[in-house]
């Protein structure tokens, strides 16, 4: 079934202020290192995905909250600058917006401390209204109850559910399975896949996850590229594209967004992986999660153009 809704992707999560510090090497426990400030940026995993989707020519919006602090206006403005819909974004009175303190090493790798907003149940009428306007709902499901509420509402709205699982989201098998079973498209990074499954991301391991219900499972491997598998048994892998790494912040978000755009465009699995890896190679070459977000032409200059016949196909 082809979808014709207001938004292609509704990102379900709170935008976040990224406070970035740099050091030659990241400290270990008990160690002190010299650092320097890099800047304050608009971020948040789900918000980054929404911006990347919009930059690639698809329609997106963010369903979430900002606080009543000084950062709230900047978070909303930067979403709007990318063309992301902010109608479902609400202000939480007397609260601080979500914040992440990112420590960036000279290699481009980073460590992050995340300070979320206090959890609050979604408002059912506003959630249902937003989901009925979206083809895909995207979430990094830290809070299981909130995610299951989203998943059930998405099913009622005939909206696909895409999730991103890292080790911090699902540190063990039970946490991982409870999320995978309620999603249609599941993204992992390598650490998240190992934490949840205890296996390397090969054909057999991905096949086990697909039997739980998702249509498609995708694992990003950083410099190792990515692998993916469909419910019909199609398996694909893609090497990473060469890039000068400045900052890896947001690379996974860009990959996921580009993969979803390719999925909505009707690309085969291998082409979607290639498109995602090409987009991620642009992001790591710039400082901050969004400074290097590529448009479609930039990605296709690396990955190759999409066949014209596939344009516009959103499969549900």
Secondary structure, DSSP 4 states (H G I P E B T S, - for coil): -B---SEEEEEES--EEEEEEE-SSPPPTT-----EEEEEEEE-HHHHHHHHHHHTT--EEEEEEE-SSTTHHHHHHHHHHTT-B-TTEEE-TT-PPEEEEEEE-TTS-EEEEEEPPPP----HHHHHHHHTTEEEEEE---SHHHHHHHHHHHHHTT-EEEEEE-TTT--SHHHHHHHHTT-SEEEEEHHHHHHHHSS-SSHHHHHHHHTTT-SEEEEE-GGG-EEEEETTS-EEEEPPPP---S--TTHHHHHHHHHHHHHHTT--HHHHHHHHHHHHHHHTTSSSTTTT---HHHHHHHH-PPPGGGTT--B-
